[in-house]
Amino acid sequence: MKFFKPFAMLAIAACSVVLFTSAIPASEKPAEKAAVNPNVERAALAWKEAAADGNVSTKELKTIATELKGGKLTFKEKVGLKLFGKKIASKMNAAPASGEKSQLIALLLCGFLGGLGIHRFYLGYTWQGIVQLLTLGGCGIWALIDFIRIITGDLQPKDGTYATTL
């Protein structure tokens, strides 16, 4: 009976952590197919042309930003481009990160190691992975919820969508 009260408190704390952290923020809705803005298409084309030689000047970057915005840049935006132009250009020229995630891998990780939250680390949700690791997947409840969300495609990688789906 001595151990019942601390265990009950731990179980209540774990359940409350699961309830409060497993909600889907509004920004994590599954990607909806939306019409691509023509300004974005023109800016992407201008970027490819400007980056063809491997070096993007501040003037080219300003032209691309103007096309992307669809109007004149404000003074603050011009100053920002002038100050951070080289940094922006180097980030844009960098090779894309290999963040291709598989829904099957996420499902297997959740099924076998869901109590440790390894699938959350794989999908890019580091802090939720740490909380799941400390609570053992919310005593298994959180892992079960995540398993169902991965199967239905509701739990997506943090940086976008799955490269391969079930």
C-alpha positions as CSV (number, residue, x, y, z in Angstrom):
1,M,0.0,0.0,0.0
2,K,3.0,2.3,0.5
3,F,3.7,2.2,-3.2
4,F,0.2,2.7,-4.5
5,K,0.0,6.5,-3.8
6,P,3.3,7.3,-5.6
7,F,2.4,5.0,-8.5
8,A,-1.1,6.6,-8.8
9,M,0.5,10.1,-8.9
10,L,2.9,9.0,-11.6
11,A,0.2,7.4,-13.6
12,I,-2.0,10.6,-13.4
13,A,1.0,12.8,-14.3
14,A,1.8,10.5,-17.3
15,C,-1.8,10.6,-18.5
16,S,-2.0,14.4,-18.2
17,V,1.2,14.8,-20.2
18,V,-0.3,12.5,-22.9
19,L,-3.5,14.4,-23.0
20,F,-1.9,17.8,-23.1
21,T,0.8,17.1,-25.6
22,S,-0.8,14.7,-28.1
23,A,-3.2,17.3,-29.5
24,I,-2.5,18.3,-33.1
25,P,-1.5,21.9,-33.4
26,A,-3.2,23.8,-36.2
27,S,0.0,24.1,-38.2
28,E,0.4,20.3,-38.4
29,K,-2.7,19.6,-40.5
30,P,-2.1,17.2,-43.3
31,A,-0.9,18.9,-46.4
32,E,-3.8,19.9,-48.6
33,K,-3.3,20.2,-52.3
34,A,-3.6,23.9,-53.0
35,A,-3.2,25.9,-56.1
36,V,0.4,27.2,-56.5
37,N,0.7,30.9,-56.4
38,P,1.9,32.2,-59.8
39,N,4.3,34.5,-58.0
40,V,6.0,31.6,-56.4
41,E,6.4,29.8,-59.7
42,R,7.9,33.0,-61.3
43,A,10.2,33.4,-58.3
44,A,11.4,29.8,-58.5
45,L,12.1,30.1,-62.2
46,A,14.0,33.4,-61.5
47,W,16.0,31.6,-58.7
48,K,17.0,28.8,-61.0
49,E,18.2,31.2,-63.6
50,A,20.1,33.3,-61.1
51,A,21.7,30.3,-59.4
52,A,22.8,28.7,-62.6
53,D,26.3,30.1,-62.3
54,G,26.4,29.2,-58.5
55,N,26.5,32.8,-57.3
56,V,23.4,35.0,-56.6
57,S,24.0,38.7,-56.4
58,T,22.1,41.0,-54.1
59,K,20.4,42.6,-57.1
60,E,19.2,39.2,-58.4
61,L,18.0,38.4,-54.9
62,K,16.1,41.7,-54.7
63,T,14.4,40.9,-58.1
64,I,13.4,37.4,-56.9
65,A,12.0,38.8,-53.6
66,T,10.0,41.4,-55.6
67,E,8.5,38.8,-57.9
68,L,7.7,36.6,-54.9
69,K,5.9,39.4,-53.1
70,G,4.2,40.5,-56.2
71,G,4.9,44.2,-55.5
72,K,7.5,46.6,-54.4
73,L,9.6,45.8,-51.4
74,T,9.5,47.9,-48.3
75,F,12.5,49.7,-46.9
76,K,12.8,47.1,-44.1
77,E,12.7,44.2,-46.6
78,K,15.4,45.9,-48.7
79,V,17.7,46.4,-45.7
80,G,17.1,42.8,-44.7
81,L,18.1,41.5,-48.1
82,K,21.2,43.7,-48.1
83,L,22.3,42.5,-44.7
84,F,21.4,38.8,-45.0
85,G,21.6,38.4,-48.8
86,K,24.8,36.2,-48.8
87,K,23.4,34.0,-46.0
88,I,20.1,33.6,-47.8
89,A,21.9,32.7,-51.1
90,S,24.1,30.2,-49.4
91,K,21.2,28.5,-47.7
92,M,19.2,28.4,-51.0
93,N,22.2,26.9,-52.9
94,A,22.8,24.2,-50.3
95,A,21.7,20.7,-51.2
96,P,18.3,19.8,-49.9
97,A,18.4,17.9,-46.7
98,S,17.7,14.2,-47.1
99,G,14.5,14.3,-44.9
100,E,12.6,11.7,-46.9
101,K,10.6,9.8,-44.3
102,S,8.8,6.5,-44.9
103,Q,5.4,5.9,-43.4
104,L,6.2,2.2,-43.1
105,I,9.4,2.9,-41.1
106,A,7.5,5.2,-38.8
107,L,4.8,2.6,-38.3
108,L,7.4,-0.2,-37.5
109,L,9.3,2.1,-35.1
110,C,6.0,3.0,-33.4
111,G,4.9,-0.7,-33.2
112,F,8.2,-2.0,-31.8
113,L,9.6,1.0,-29.9
114,G,6.5,3.1,-29.5
115,G,6.9,3.1,-25.7
116,L,10.2,4.8,-26.0
117,G,9.0,7.4,-28.5
118,I,11.7,6.6,-31.1
119,H,9.2,7.2,-33.9
120,R,8.7,10.8,-32.7
121,F,12.5,11.4,-33.0
122,Y,12.4,9.8,-36.5
123,L,9.6,12.1,-37.6
124,G,11.4,15.2,-36.3
125,Y,9.4,15.9,-33.1
126,T,12.3,15.8,-30.7
127,W,10.7,17.3,-27.6
128,Q,7.7,15.0,-27.9
129,G,10.1,12.1,-28.3
130,I,11.8,13.1,-25.1
131,V,8.5,13.3,-23.2
132,Q,7.4,9.9,-24.6
133,L,10.8,8.5,-23.6
134,L,10.4,9.7,-20.0
135,T,6.8,8.6,-19.7
136,L,7.3,5.3,-21.5
137,G,4.9,6.4,-24.2
138,G,2.3,7.6,-21.8
139,C,2.1,4.1,-20.3
140,G,1.5,2.8,-23.8
141,I,-1.6,4.9,-24.5
142,W,0.2,7.7,-26.4
143,A,2.1,5.1,-28.4
144,L,-1.2,3.4,-29.4
145,I,-2.7,6.8,-30.4
146,D,0.4,7.5,-32.5
147,F,0.2,4.1,-34.1
148,I,-3.3,4.8,-35.2
149,R,-2.4,8.3,-36.4
150,I,0.5,6.9,-38.5
151,I,-1.7,4.3,-40.1
152,T,-4.3,6.9,-41.0
153,G,-1.7,9.3,-42.2
154,D,-2.6,11.9,-39.7
155,L,0.9,12.0,-38.0
156,Q,3.2,13.4,-40.7
157,P,6.9,14.3,-40.5
158,K,7.6,17.7,-39.1
159,D,9.2,18.9,-42.3
160,G,6.4,17.9,-44.7
161,T,4.9,14.8,-46.0
162,Y,6.0,11.2,-46.3
163,A,8.2,10.3,-49.3
164,T,6.7,6.8,-49.3
165,T,3.3,5.9,-47.9
166,L,1.6,2.6,-47.0
